[in-house]
């Protein structure tokens, strides 16, 4: 598997899951759809999951969608969009942990995914024509 395919899989997966989860949180801001309590937000400045859902869909999902599309169409700046997409994932997870102060295995999964994207982009392994894997 080359770096382009791996990047497409990681960013495509993240884009779909973040956008869909964000939409669900938008329509069900009390968190019950995901069996989450708004009590998770007691240390944050949010009363419900509406704004976090929008950020998840637009920032995390959107950046990964743009990254995946730039990679799919071999744009010369695909390494930068990949780096930014990974940074958005990592930022989301760090801020999420700081605000809800709860640990879940999905946080480790997505943080790792974001770090892989950042590493691939930093090493320029995800540029058009690159067939290497890290």
N, C-alpha and C positions, 0 to 999 in steps of 0.2 A: 504494500500500500504506500503510495507516495504522499507527500506532505499536502498537496492540494486536496486530495480526496479526504484525508484525515481532517483538514481544516473545514472542508465543506460539511462533513458529518458532524463535527463538534459544534460549529456555528449554526448549522441548520437545526440540529436538535435543540440547542439552547434558544434559538429564535422561536421555534414552535412552542416549546414548553413555557417560556417566559411570556410570550404574547397571550397564549391561551389562559395561563394562570392569572395574568394581570386582568384579562377580560372578566374572568370568573370573580375575582376580588372586586372589580368595579361594580358588577351586578349583585354581588352578595358581600357587601363590605363588613358584615358582622362576622365573617370567617366561617360560618357554619358549614358551608359547602366542603371545605377542607378540614372540617372538625377542629378548627382553631377557635380559641376564645379571644375576645378583644382584651382580656386581661393580660395577654402577651405584650400589649402595647403600653402597659402601665408606666414604664420607664421612658417612654417616648413622648413626643408632642402630638401624637395622633390619637383620635378617639375611635377610629375604625380603620379598616384596610383599604379604603377608597383611594387615597393618595398613594400609599405604597403600591397598590395594584396598578395605578396609572404609570408610576415610575418603572415598575417591573416590565410592563408591556412596552412602553415607549422607549425608555433608555436602554434597558438590558435587551429586550427582544428586538427593538429597532436597530440597535448597533450591531447585533449579531446577524440580523437580516441583511443589513447593508454590507457587512463583512463577507457574508456568504455569497451575495450577489457579485461583489467586486472580485472575489476569487473565482467564481464560476465563469465570469466574462473576461478574466485575465487582465483586469485593469492594473496599470503600473503601480498604483498605490494600494494594492491589496494587502501588502504587508502592514501598512499603517492602519488600515481599517480592521485588520485582524488583531493588531496590538490593542487598538482602542476597544474592540469588542471584549477581549480578554480582560482589559482593565475595568470595564463596566461590570463584568461578572464579579471580579474580585472585590471591587468597591461595594457592590450590592451586598455581597456576603459579609464583608467586614462591618458595614453600617448596620446590617440586619442583626448581626450578633451583638453589637454594642447597644442597640435599641431594645431588643427583646430579651437579651441575656439568657437565651436558651440555646442549647447545642443539639444539633440533629445531624445524622449521617449525610443528609442531602447537602448540607453546608460544606462538608468536606469534599463531596463529589463535585459540586459546582466550583468550589475554590480551586480544586485540582485541575478541572477543565479550563478555567480561566488562566491559570498559570501555564498550562501547556500551550495555549494560544499565544500568550505573551512571549514565551520562550521561542516558539516557532517563528514568530514575527521578528523577534530581536535578532535571531540568528539568520534572518533573511532566507529561511527555508520554505517560504510560502509565496515566493515571487512567481510571476508567470514564467513558465518554462522550467521551473525547478522540479526535478523528479526525485530529489533526495528526501529521505526522512531523517529526522534528527539523529 
